[in-house]
Amino acid sequence: MNTIKTFLCLVYRNWFTRLNYIWVTCATLLLTIATWKLNNLIICGFIYGLCIASYCFNLKKGWKWFIVYGSFLTFFIVFYKLQINPWVSSKIFYVYEVKENYSLLKQGVNLYLTSVGESQISIGEFVKLTGESTKLVNNGVFWEFNFTDYLKNLNVIGEIKNPHFEICQFKFLRYLFYQVAMHQHELVKILIFQRKAQQELYKSMIHLNISWLLNLSGLLLYPIDYFIEKKLFKFNKTYKKYKIIPILVLLFYCYLLKFPVVMLKVIVVLLIKWYCYVKKFSMSRAIRMTLTWTTLLIFNPLYLFNLGLIYSFLAYFLLTKLSTAHWYKNLFLNFVLIFLLFAPLTLYAQYKLYFFDWLYELILLPFVHLSFLLSLVFFIPKIDVCYDLLVNILSTIVRAFEYGNISIVIGKISVIWFVLYYCGLISYIKLEFKTKRLQMLLLVLLVMLAIPVISTSRMKLMQNSVHMLNVGNGNSFIINYQSNVYMYDVGEGTGHSPTIVKTYFDYLGVTKVNTIFISHHHVDHYNLLESVIASRPVKKVIQNDNTITETAFGDLKVHIFNEYKNSDENDNSMVIIFETPSSKMLFLGDATSKREHRLVQDFRFANLVKRGIDFLQVGHHGSKTSSSEEFIKTIKPKVCFVSGEKKGKKAFPNFETIATLTKHHCQIYTTQGLYSYKFKIDSHQVNLIEPTFW
């Protein structure tokens, strides 16, 4: 046993003797930061112990990096894992970010959300703030931009409600910087001050998936560095020796912009190159990139959860230059390679493929470069005329691209497909084939991987189900039956995402909608209709003033009960029973107990529900004005879905309604502003709609 132990220790020690500790540090940082969202203390402790042990086998070589890792581990556990804030009692906060209707306040490394907007405070100020501190609550809407997740990835640890603040006299340099930004041209705000959110040009470029062109990334900064060093000061050794000065100026500019990661990465790369030049030693590309990633992770640990890190990894490992005898073939092949490399990441993030974004980037890039260079001299009088011209040119080009923008909605794809795809792409790029036939065969196999993409997403649409989305005190129900999609209401309550239905359709891979039924004309039941119609074809919209009583879509029968002359618009709700061979599903809109009483008296309705119903959309978000004892006893629902939450004066669902439903043995599922649910039409099972790894 001792011999085996000695042998293993010898092998392990020799392996670490040959290993560069920059790689070890980067790996241990990645493992440590990955525990940020892990709540199991035993597993976390094991990972930390394993990381520490990786340095102990050869401390003579790795002691410096061990000190770096040990310091980082202490800092990470205290401020990120345990979220300890030693300054919380001071009530003094630094204004880190300000938007139209909220701001982020900073104490140490921790951030807090508050409802104070840009009309009241500015970036760079200090405020004395009091209020009620609460934890951030996730709304469960994982298929689109999740504001809560976004905040958590910035290390926002809570929200201060009912804030009362007093602005302190002392201000940081950033305050002056952003005060200057307020009075600049739109183009300067976007490119120099990176204040993009409210600019129309930026919003248009988001729709084309090319908004990243406006970031201060290597795409803008490296060409400038190359021109200065290789053209202006090609034979000037003094500049190369003291290049640290412009790099530090760039670092100070990066500080004013709150250290955007894409810009900080460029600065770290430039610093490493300068240091290698001054010290006259070479560093491999792998070591340079590892050192860059290590620096970024130490500076901003939560960069690990940024999609930009994955882009960086892919670019390093897979991006290569393809060469042929003709320049135009080179240009085409290299942009196709970029598309093949990064398109799956867009598919992962947005559930769709953009086919010509690479072409749009190629056309816009020279104009963006020119705009950035001219924006650097924004202080020159009368230069706004040039900015107006450039904005008009860029806006015209982007509008033209929007007309020709071709994308295809795919839906959520299994991780297995991504693994297979990148394995195939790596083989195609890295392996050298003796014959073009083998190379062409691999390319065909790579293209054929698109078949599982389409089939996997379409399989979801073959699952007959009813989806209740978390839209607060609103109504948005999706009926998916035999690969056709229908909706009963398409609305959202105050404070919820206006794109929630559109992005959920993207997540499912829905390319068209058969019919949308609007129960009645209250905004929380139809205010998302236009966004859905604008995003994909909708065959028909049926309002509550129609005269249809019966219709059918294959073996999906639709029984409609209309009243549209009541003084109470809630009672004008279009009540529908969707009937399949295996289920009956009743949707009530906001119908009150008065309307329910008339439904019970209706012979056609009574005949349909005499054996009970399998699914009930509880009327009026579970209000006490609906779901009367008489009605629930008559329809005998098995599963009850309530779309509502307790928010302000609207506290849905009402406890009396819940008591009535419980009394009649109905399984109750409520969104509560947190959850979305799916009812399986054939099996009558209910599942929480949540993200899946596979």
N, C-alpha and C positions, 0 to 999 in steps of 0.2 A: 504493500500500500504506500509506504514512504517513497519507494522508487518511482511509482506512478505520479505521486504528488510532486516529487522533485522534477521529473521530466516535464510535467505540465507547466510548472513554474518557469522552467528554463525556456520552453517554447514561447510562453507568454512574454517573458522578459526580453528575449531576443527579438520578438516581433515588435515590441514597443521601442526597442533600441534603434531599430531601423526606421521607425515611423516618425514623420515630422509632427511635432507637437502643435503646430498651427492647425493641422487637420484634426488632431485629438480635441483641441479646444473648441473648434467649430462644431464638432460632433457632440461634445458634452453640452455646449450651449443649446444646440437644437433639442437634445433630450430634456434638458432642464426646463426650457421655455414651453415644451410640449405638455408639461405637467400643469400649466396655468389653469386649464379647465378641468383638471382631474381632481376629484374630491376624495379619493381613497388615499389616506395618509400612509398606509403600509406600502402601496405601490410607489408613491412619491418618494418615500424614504429609501426604498430599494434603488430607485433610479439615481437619486442623489449620491447614495453610497457607491454605486457602480461607477459613476462619473468621477468621484474622488479617488476611488481605487485605481482608475486608469492612469493616474499620475504617479501613484505611489511605487510602482514597480521600477521606476527609473527617475527618482527625484533629482538625481545629479544633473540629468539633461533637461528635465521638464519643470524644475522648481519655479522658474519665472512665470511660466504659463499656468502653473498650479495656483500661484498667488493671484493671477488675473481671474482665473475661474472661481477661486474661493471668495474673492471680493464680490464678484458678480453674483454668486449663489446667495451670499448673505443679503445683498441689496435686493435681489429678486424675491427671496422669501419674505423679507420684511415689508416691501412696498407693493409687490404685485400679488404674491400668494396670500399673505395675511392682510394686505391692504391697511397697514398701520399708518396713521396720519398723526404725527406728533405735534402738528401745528393747528389742529382742529379747534382748540380752545381759543385761539387768537381772533377768530371770526374775520380775519383779513384774507381776502382772495385776490389773486391776480387774474385779470380778464384775458383769457387765452384766445377765445374765438367768439365772434358775435355774428349772428344771423338776424334775419328780419323779425323772427318771433321767439328766438331763444338765444342763450349764450352759454359758453363753457367757462367755468371759473376754476382756477388752479391753486392748489396748495401742495407744495413739494412736487411729487410726480403724480399725485392723484387729481382727477378732474371731477367737477360736479356740474350737473345740468340745472339750469334755472330758466324761468319763462321771461326774464328780462331781455328785451330785444335791442336792436341797434339804434333805435331812436332815443335810448336812455343811457347807454354806456358804450365805450369804445375799447378796442383792443389796445393793450398796453397800460390801461388804468388799473389802479388798485381800489377795491371797494370793501367797506365793512358791511357784512351781510348777516342777517339773522332770518330764520325761517324754520320750517319743518323739514328735517332730513329724512328721505325715504329711499329705499332700494329701487333700482330699475326693474321694471317688469316687462318680460318679453311677451309680445302679442301672438306668438306662435305662427306668424306669417313668414315662413322660411323660404318661400319660392320667389320672393322679390327682395329688393333692397330693404333690409330690416334695420330700422333706425336704432333700435336698442342694441343689436349686435354691433352696429357701427360704433356706437358710443362705447360699448364695453371694450372693443378693440383699440380704443383711444385711452383706455384705463379710466373711463368715467365710472366711478364707484357708487354714485347715488344722485338723487335729484333733490333740490331744495325748493320746496313748495311754499306758497304764500310769502315770497321774499320781501324783506324790507332792507333797503341798502342805502349807504351813504358813500359818496365818491371821495376818496382820499386825494390830497393835493399832489402827492408824489406820483410820477408817471415814468414808465420805461421808454426807451428809444423807439420801441415798436409803435407806441402811441403816435409819435411824430410821423413815422413812416407811413402808417395807415391814414393819418389825417391828410398827408400829401396825396395818397391814392384816391381819396374821395373826390378830388377836383381834377382828375385826369381823364383823358379820352378813353372810350370803351376799349380800344386796342391796347393801350398802355395798362389799363386795369387788368386785362386778361393775361398779357404776356410778362409784364414786369412785376406787377403786384399780385398776380395769381388770384385776383378776385373775379371768379368766372361764373359763379352760380346763377346770377341774375342777368347775364348777358345772352342775348338772343342767338348770336353766332355760336356760342358754346353749346346752347341747347340744341341747335340744329345739327351740330357735329356729333352730339350724343346719339341722335337717331340713326346716324350713319356708322356708329361704332368707331369713330376716328377722333374723338375728343382728346385722346391722349397726346395728339400732336401739339396741343397747346401747353403741355407740361414742360417745365424747365428740366428736361432730361438730357441724356447724352446726345440725343438726336440734334439738339440745338447747340449744346456747349462744346462737344468734341470737335466739330468742324471749325469753330472759332479758335479753339486751342491749337488745332493743326495748322491753321492759316498763320496764326501769330508766330508759332515756333518754327515751322518749316518754310515759310515764305518771308515774313517780315524780319525775323531774327535767325535766319538759317545758319549764319556763320558767327553769330554773336554768343560767345560762351558766357558772357556776364549775365545775359538774360536767363540762360538756362540755370546758372548757378543761383541767381536770386529770384527764380520763378516762384519761390515760396511766398513772396510778397503779394502778387496778384492772386495766388491761391488762397491766402488768408483773407484778402479782400472779398473773394468769392464766398468764403466760409462765413464772413460777417453778414453778407447779403443773405446767405442761406439761413442764418440765425434770425434775421428780420422777418423772413418768410415762415418762421416756425419749423425749420429743418424738414422740408419735404424730402422723403427718402430717396426719390429718383435723383434729386439734385445732390444730396449728401453722398450718394454712391459715386457720382462723377468726381466730387472733391476728394474722396478717399482714394480713388484710382489715380488721380493727378498727384496726390501727396506721395503715394507709393512709388510712382514713376520718378518723381523728383528726388526722393530719398535714394533710390537705386542709382541715379545719375551722379549725385553728389558723393555717395560712398563708393562709387565705381564697382558695383557688383551686380550680377544679373540675378533675376528671380523668375522662375518658370511661370507660365500663364496660370497653371493650376494653383500655385502658392499665392499669386497675386489675387486671384478671385476668392480663394478661401480666406485670405486675410481681410479682403473687402467685406465679405459676408459676415465674418467674425466681428469686425468693427461696427457694422450696422446693427447687428443683433445685440451687442453690448450697449450701444447708444439707444436703440429702440427695440426692446425684446419682443414687442407685439408685432414687429415686422414679419415674424414667422407666419402670422395668420393673414398676411396680405398676399393677394394673388400676384402682385408684382414680383415676389420672391420666386414663385414658380416660373414666371416668365424669364427671370434672370437665370435660373437653373437650366431651363430648356435652351435658352440662347447660348449659354456656355457649352453645354454638352453636345448639342445637335446642330447648331447653326454653323454652316460651312459654306465656302464659296465654290459654286459649280462653274466650271469653265468649258467653253467650246471655242471653235475657231471664229465665231461671229459674235460681235458685241450685242446685237439685238437678241440673239438666242440666250446669251449670258444674262441679260437683263430680265428676260421673260422667265427663264428657269429659276433664277434666284428669288424672284418675287413669288413664283409658284411654291418654292420651298418654304418661304416665310409663311405663306398661306397654310400649307400643310402642317407647319410646325405650331402655329398659334391659333388656327381656327378651332381646334377642339377645346381650347380654354374658353373661347367665346361661347362655344356650345355648352360648356359646363356652367358658365356664369349666367347666360341669357337664354339657354334652351333653343337657340336658333343659329343658323349659319348665314354669314354675310359673304357673298361670293365676290364682290368687287371692292371691298374696303381697301385691299392692297393697292388697287389701281387708283382709287381716290387719294390715298396717302401719297402715292408717287406724284400725282398731279399737283396736290396742294403743298407739298413739302417746300418747293422753292419760294412760294408766296409766304409761307409761315416763316421761313428763314429771313426773308427780306423784311417782313413785318417786325420780327424780333430785333433785328439790327437797327432799324429806324426807331423802334420804341426805346432803345437805349439812350437816345438823344431827345427825350420828350421835353426837356427844358428849353429847347430852341424855340423862339417865338414863331408863330404862324405855321408850325409844322403839323398842326391838326388837319390842314388841308390834305396832306399826304396820307394821314391816318384815315380820313374819310374815304379817300380813293381806295386804299387797301381793304378797308372793311367792306366797301361796296363790291370790290372784285371777289373777295373771299365769300361774301354772302351770296352773290350771284352764282358762283361755282357750286357752292354747297346746295343751293336751291335746285340747280340743274341735276346734281347728283341724287337728290331726294326723289325726283321724278323717275330716275333710272335705277333706283336702289332695289336690288334683288336679294331677298333673303328667304329662307325656308324654315318654318317652325318644325323642330324635331322633337322637343320635349326632354324630360329627364332621362339621361342615359346611364346605364350600369357602369360602375368603375371597371369591371372586367373588360368592357369594350375599349376604354382608354388605355389599359395596360396592353392589350393586344395591338392596338393601333400604334402606340409608341414603340413597341418591340419591333413591329414591321417597319416603321419609319427609320429606326436606328439601323436595322439590317440594310435597308436600302441606301442609307447615307454612308455608313461606315465600312460595309463589306465591299471588297473589290472583286467584281465578277470577270471571269475570263471571256464570256460571250455576252453580247447584248440580249440574246434570247432569255438567259437567266435573269438579267436585270429587268427586262420587260415583264417576265413572269411574276417577279416580286412586286412590281408596280401594279399589275392587275390584281394580285392578291390584296394589296393595300387598298385599292379602290373598292374591292368586294367587301371590305369591312364596313362599308356604308350600308350594306343590306341589313345587318343586325341592328344598326342605328334606327332605321325606319321601322323595322318589324317590332323591335322592343317597345318603342314609344306607342305604336299602334295597338299593341296588346293591351295597354292600359284602357284604351277606348272600347275594348271588347268586354270589359267588366261592367255589367249592368249595375248601376249604382246612383244614389242621390248624394250630392255633396252640399253641405251647409258650410259656407265660408264665414270666418270671423270678421264681420263688418260692423261690429258694435250694435247700436240700436238701429239697424237697417235690415234689409232682406236681400240675400243673393243665394238662390238655390240652383244647382246645376243637376239636371237629369241626364245621365248618360245611358242610353239604351240601344243595343245592337249597333254600336259604332256611330250612332247619331246623337247629337248634343242638343238639349233643350234647356231653357231657363225659365224659372218662375221668379220673377222680379230680378232686378239688377241694380241694387242700390247699396249705399253705405252710410253709416251714421257719422256724426261729427267726430273729427279727430282721427279718422281711419284713412287708409291709403286710397286715393282715387284710381289707382291702376291695379288694384288687387285682383279683380276678375280677369282683366286682360293678361296679366302675368301668370295667373293660375292656368289659364288656357295654354299659354306658352309652355308651362311646366308639364301639362298633360300631353302636349303635342296636338292640341285642337287647332285645325286650320279653318274650319267653318262651323257655323251654328245653324241648326235647322229652324227653330222657332223660339222666340222669346215672348213669354206671357207677362204682361204688366198688370198686376192686381188692381192698382188704383193710383190716383195722381197725388200721392205724397212723395216728396223728393227722396226720402230714404228708401223708396222702393224702385226708383227709376233713374237716379242721378248719374249712374255709370253707363247708361244705355248708349250715349253718343260715343264714349271711348271704346266700347266693345264693337260697335258698328264700324268705327274708323279703323280698327285693328284687324278685322277679318270679315269675310262675307257672312251676312245674316239673311237667310232666305225669307223670313217673315217675322213681323212683330204684331202681336195681337193685344190690343188694349181692352180695357174693361167696358167699353161702350159698344162692343160687337154683339151681333145677334146669333152667334154660333152656339149651339147647345151640345152638339156631338161632333167629334172628328176622330180620325185614327191615323197612325203612322205605323203601318205594318200591323203587328199584333199589340201595339201600344194604343189602347183606347183612351180618349180624352173626353171626360164628361164635364161640361162647363155650366156653372150656375151664376147668372148675372142679375144684378140690380144696379141701376146707375142713375136713379132719380132721388136718392135719399139725401137729406140735408147734411147728414154726417158722412163725409167722404170715406171714412173707415168702413161703413156699411155698404159702400159701393164696390167693395173688393170683389174681384172675380174669383170665385171659389171653384177649384178644379179637383176632380178625382182622376188620377192617372191609374189605369188598370192594365195589368199584364197577366199572363196565365198564372203567375206565382204570387202577385202582390196587388194590394190596393193602397194607393198613397193619396192622402187628402192634404190640400194646401188651402189655407184660409186667408192669407194676406193679413189685414187688420180687422177682419170681421168681428163685431161685438156680439154680446149675448143676445141682443135683439135680432140680429141677422141669423144667429145660430138657431133661435127658436123657430124662425120662418123656414129654415132649412129642414129642421126635424119634421115640420108639417108638410114638406114637399114630398109627394109620393115617389118621384123618380130618385131623389136623394135617399129617402128612407129605404127604398128597395136595394140600393147599391151598398148601403152600410149595415144592413140587417145582420150580417154575420161578422161585423166588426171590420176594422181596417188595420193594416199592418204598419202604416207609417203616418204620422200626423205632424204637419208644420203648425205648431201651436200659434193661435191667433194673437195678433197685436203684441208680439215679443213677450208673451206671457203676462200681459197686463190683467188686472183683476176685472176689467170690463169685458173680458172674453173668457172662454173655457168654462161655461156654466156647468153646474152639476148635471142638469138635464141633458145637455149636449154630449158631454163626455161619457155619460152612462149609456147613451144611445149608440155612439160610434165605436165604443170599446177599443181604443187605440192600444197597440202593443208597444210601439216605439214612438217617443215624442221628442221632436227637435225644437229647441227654443233659441231663436237668434236675438240675443239681448244682453245687456250688461248694466251694472249699477254705475251710473255716471251722472253727477249733478242731481237734478230733480227727477231724472228718469231712472228709477231703480227697478230694472227688469231682470228676471221675472219676479212677479209678486208672490209672496209666500202663500197666499190663499190659492192661487193657481197651482203652485207646486203641490199643495196639500190635496187638491181635487184630483190631480193627475196620479199622485201616489196612491190615493184611496182606491183608484180603479186599476191599479197594478200596471201602470205604464212605465216603461224604462225611459227616464228623462235624461237628455243630453243638452247642455246649455253652453253657448259660446263663451259667455262671461268676459268678453273682450280678450280672451286668451287662447281659445281652442277652435279648431275646425273639425268637422266629423263627416264620415262617409257611411251611408246605409247601403248594404248590399241587397239589391232587389230580389235576387233569387234565393239567398240563404237567410235573409233577414238579420244578418250580423251587422254590428256597428263597430267601426274602427276609428280611432283618432287619426286625423291626417297629420303625419309627421315625417320628417326627412328620413330617407332610407339610404344606407351606404351602398347597397347592391342595386 
